[in-house]
Amino acid sequence: MARAENKVTAGPTAQMVANLARKLRVRKGWTQEQLGSELGFSGAAVSAMETLAQPASDDMLVQLERVLGDGMDIFEDARVPLRLEKYPLQFQDYALLEQMAVVLRLYATLVIHGLFQTEEYARALIGGGYPPLPEQRVEELVEARMARRALFDRKPVALIEVVLEESVLRRVIGSAEVMRDQMRHLAECARRRNVTLQVLPMDCGLSGEQPGTRGGLTLVETPEHDRLVYLEPQDESLLLSDPAKVSTYAQRYAKIRAQALDPRASLGLIEELAGEQR
């Protein structure tokens, strides 16, 4: 069900798409039902898009470009900014940085990092959070999260390093079947040439030190080779650029990675866990 509150919270790109689509539809003399038929959507979906009750999905933008775009790429160019507007406000600035990054170094302590989540894992995670979200908002956030995976195949290629706590792999989100598919997806990601995936074992503290106890972190290197740190505690976000702080976090990440299993052993553990899910 479309959310009425979107009508007052919709971002400028969603408003532009709605206004332009409505004007082009009217120019053609089509009803909302007729445009929906051309797009492969219902008339109600077109109405929700035009009234901002539900901003256009990525699939709808593709079809709007085909049907109404007239080769101008207006709706195509709206896909990235509209996708950003669907993210939680505190995540929007980082989301753009993530898609532009030349290097990402990630450490995840509670759940699979968003870049590596399957659709079903993400849906179970987002849908099971608190406070509860309307189903339509859950689907919106899942769609936006899946779109982030375009980074894996971007040209020029991005270097992505990720360290996952072993507990993350063993924490069941959704169901055993969801976890099995998630482990298989992780294994596929680990085999990518631009991805280095390592697992930090739960017993690493037996060595007398565990540098990852302060939570997850993300190190970002921009196309200009600036280095930033992104932190996301309790639905808040911090983006740090102070060189001294960035250096401290980079050193901490290096210690975490040094204590993790090597990539081959990490892949073996993931494959083993995939086989254990029933």
N, C-alpha and C positions, 0 to 999 in steps of 0.2 A: 504494500500500500504506500502511495507517495506521501511524503512528509510535508505538511502544511508549513512548518517552520522554515523550510527551504526557500519559501517565497520571500522571506525577509533576510535570510542569511546567505543567499546565493551570491557568488563572487562575480566580478565584472566580466569574466570570460563566459560564464554560464548565461549572464544577462545578454551579452552580445549575440551568442549563438541563438538564444530564444527569440530575440527581436528580429534577427536576420532571417531565421527560418520562417517565422510567421509572415514577414513581408514578402519573401520570395514565394511562399505558398499562396498568399493572396494574389500576387501578381499573376500566378498561373491559373487562378480561379479555382483552386482545389479546396475541398473541405479537409478537416483534420483526418477524417477517415480515408479520404482519397490519398493524401500524402502518406499516411500510415501504410496503406496497401502498396504504394510504390517502394517504400522503405523496407517492408517486411515486418512492420510493427503495427500494433493496434492504434486506433484513433485515440484511445485513452492515453496511450504512451506519448503520442504527439502532443496531446493537450497538456499532459504533465510537464513535458519539456518546455512548451511555450509559456506556461504559467509559472515556471520555475518550481513547481511542486516536486519535480524530480529532474535534475539536470541531465542532459544527454549523456548516454553511456558512450564508451569508446566505439562500440559497434554501430551505434546510431550515427555518430559523427562520420564514420566511414561511408555509411549509406546516404547521409545528407550531402556529402561531397559528390557522390555518384549521381544523385538525383537533382540536386539544386546548385551544386558548386560551379557548374559551367566552366570547368577547367581553371578556376581562379585559386584553388587550394585554400579557400577561406576556412572551411570546416576542417580540412586536414591540418592546417596550421594551428587550429584551436585545440588539437588533441592533447598536447603536452601541458599547456597552461590550465586547461580544464581538469586534467587529471590531478595536477598539483592542488587545485582548489578543493578537491574531494578529500585530501588528507586532513587529519587533525591540524588545527592552526599551528600548534607548537612544532609540528613535523615539516611544515611546508618549506622553510628555508633550507633545511638539511636535505630534503628530497631532491631539490635541484642540484645541490652540491654533489650528492651521491651519483646522479646520472652523468655529471661532468667529470668526475674524479678519474685520475690516471692510476692512482693506487688507493686501495681500501684495505685497512688492517682491522679486523673485527674480533671482538671477544664477547661471547654470549654465555651467560651464567644461569638463566632460568628456562628459556625456551629456545627453539631453533631460531636463528637469526632470520628476520623477515625476508631477506634476499633469497634464502634457501628453503623457504616453506613451500609445501604443496598447497594447492587450492583447498583441499579438504582439511588439512591441518590448520591453515589460516582461518577457515570458516569456523572450525571448532574452537579455536583459541579466541577469536574476536567475539563470536556468539556466546561464549561462556564467560566473558569478562564481567566486570562490575564497575559502574552501574550498567544494567542490561540495556542493550541497544535495540531499536526497532529492526525487524528483519531486513527491511529495505536498506537501512544504513549499514548493516552487517555486510550485505552483498556489495554495496558501494565500496566499502573499505577493502573487501576481499579483491574486488576487481582492480582497485588502485594498487594493492600490494603485489598482485601478480604482474602488473605492468612494470614494476621495478625490475623484473628479471630480464628486461631488454638489455640491461647493462652487460650481461654475460656475452652477448653477441655483438656489442657495439663496435664500430670502427671509428677511430683506432681502439684496439682492445685495451681493456682495463685489467690491471693486476689486482687480484682479490685474494687476500689471505684471511683465513678465519680459524679461530680456536674455539671449540665448543667444550664446555664442561661435560664430562661423562654423564653426570646426573641429568643433563638436558636430553640425552639420548634415551635415558631410561624412564623419564617422566612421561607417562601416558597422557596424551591430549586427544580427546575424541574417542578413540577405540584402538584395539590392537590392529585392526585392518588399516586404520589411518596411519598408525605408527609404522607399520610394515611398508606401506607405500612411501612414507616420508623417508625411511631409511634407504630405500631403493633410490629415491630421488637424490638424497645426499651422496650416495655412492656414485651416481652419474655425474653430479657436480664435481666430486673429488677427482674424477678422471679428466676433467677439462685442463688443457695446458695452461690456461691463465688463472687457475684456481689452485691454491694450496690449502688443504683442509687438515687440521690436526685436532686431536681430542686430548683434553687435559684429564688424566685419570683421577678418580676420586681419592686414591691413596697417595697422591703426590705430596701431601703434607707430612708424610712419614719421613721425608728428607729433612725436615726441620724448618722448611719455609714454604709459604704458599702466597705468592704475590698477587693472586687474583681475588682476594677476599673482599675487596672494596667495590666489586660490581663490574658490570660490563662496560665496554668502552669501544669507541670507533676512532681510528686515526685516518684522516683524509689528506691526500695530496692532490692539489688542484692542477689544472693544465698549466698554470703559471708557476707550479712547484712550490706554492705556499703550503704549509702544513698546519692542519687544524685538528682539534679534538672535539668530538661530539659525544655528549652524555645525555641519557634519557632516564632520570630517576622518577618513578611514580607519575607518569604522564606529563612530566615537565621536560624541558629541554635546555641544554646549555651548549653553546658553541664557543670554544676557547681558541684564541689565536695568539695569546701571550707566549713568546718563544720559550721562556723558562718553564711554564706549565706544560706546554706541548712536549718539551724535552723529557720532563719527568714522566709523563704518560707513555711516551715512546719507550723509555727505559723499562718501565713497568711491563709494557706489552712484550718487550724482548725477553724479560725474565719468565713471563707466563709461557711464551712460545717455547723457550728452552726446556721447560719442565714437561711439555706436552709430548705425547707419543709422536714418532715420526710419521710422515704422510702415509707410508705403506702400512704400518701397524694400525694407524687410525682407520684407514679404509677397511682393513681386515676386521676390526671391531665392529664397524658399521654394518658390514656384510653379515657378520655373525648375528648381530641384533636383528637384522632384517629377517634372518632365517628363524629366529626364536619367536617372532610374533605369530600368533595363531588366531 
